[in-house]
Amino acid sequence: MRIVSGKYKGKRFDVPHTFKARPTTDFAKEGLFNILSNVYVDFESGPRALDLFGGTGSIGIEFVSRGCSEVVSVEKDFKHWQFLQRVSRELGDTSWKVIHADVFKYVTREQPAFDIIFADPPYVLPNLKDIPDILFASPLLSDGGIFILEHGKDYDFSSHPHFDSHRNYGSVNFSFFSNSKKTT
């Protein structure tokens, strides 16, 4: 796994071969962060980011590398969480916090809102289609914040009231949701 941009650009971490999680490809990450930087997020302002289903930490580290003031990665799988803890220690960046918890329980906790929320659940997760509704029912996303859901090709969120856009990078799909009120 390679960090593609920011202060840790080029740094690599070896993901154990036994992991079930698949890191987001460099091609998809570059596309995602180009869209975020050019359309949705001013990384220089130090936004707060939440990385749900942290997996290998690929996206969480990119948020840290690009200047987020705080990044919280939530991972339920103990071995993946241990890996994220190790990578966090190696990086030595105190703005990245790694939490061992179930995402669906974590999102019900009272806490300050995040400017960016990214979720990369397992594509076979039975309730993947419910994640946008669960997040928008919670106070986790700040006013004007952006939520990005990575998912397989079989999902279409275009009718969701907070849906903003969709991008496809090979087998990786990103749906973008906005917490801004749309004017007509």
C-alpha positions, 0 to 999 in steps of 0.5 A: 500500500502506497500513499499517493500524495501529501506530506507522506507521499511515496511512503509504503506499508506492507499489508499482510497477505492474510487480510480479507480487506482490499485496499482501494487501488492507487488509480481510484484513490488518485481519482477520489482525492482529485475530486475531493480537492477540486470540488468538495474539500479545502484540505488546507483548512484542516478538515476533520475526517472519519474513515469507517471500515478502516480496513488497511488504512489506505484512505485514512492515511491519505486524509492524514497525509493531505492535511486533515487536522484529525482523522478517525479510522474505525475498524471492527476486525481485531487483526486489521485494527492491530495493523492500523495501530502499528502503521499509526505508530510507525507514522507517528502522526498524532492527528490519526486515531484508530478505534477498534469498534463496530461501525454501526455502534460507533456512529450512534455515539455523541461526538463532534461532527466530521467534515468528511466521512468515508465508508468502504464497507465489505461489498457483500455487507447485507445492509450496505444500501442502508449506510447513507440513511444511517449516517444522515440519521446521525449528527456525525456529518457537519453542515456542508460536509461530504460523505463518500461511500465506496461500493460495487457496481450493483448499487445505485444511490442516485435517488437518495435525497443527499446524493450528489454524484457518482464516479467509477474507477474500474471495479471501484465505485464512489457515491458522493453525498452532501449535507448541504441543503440544495436550492432549486 
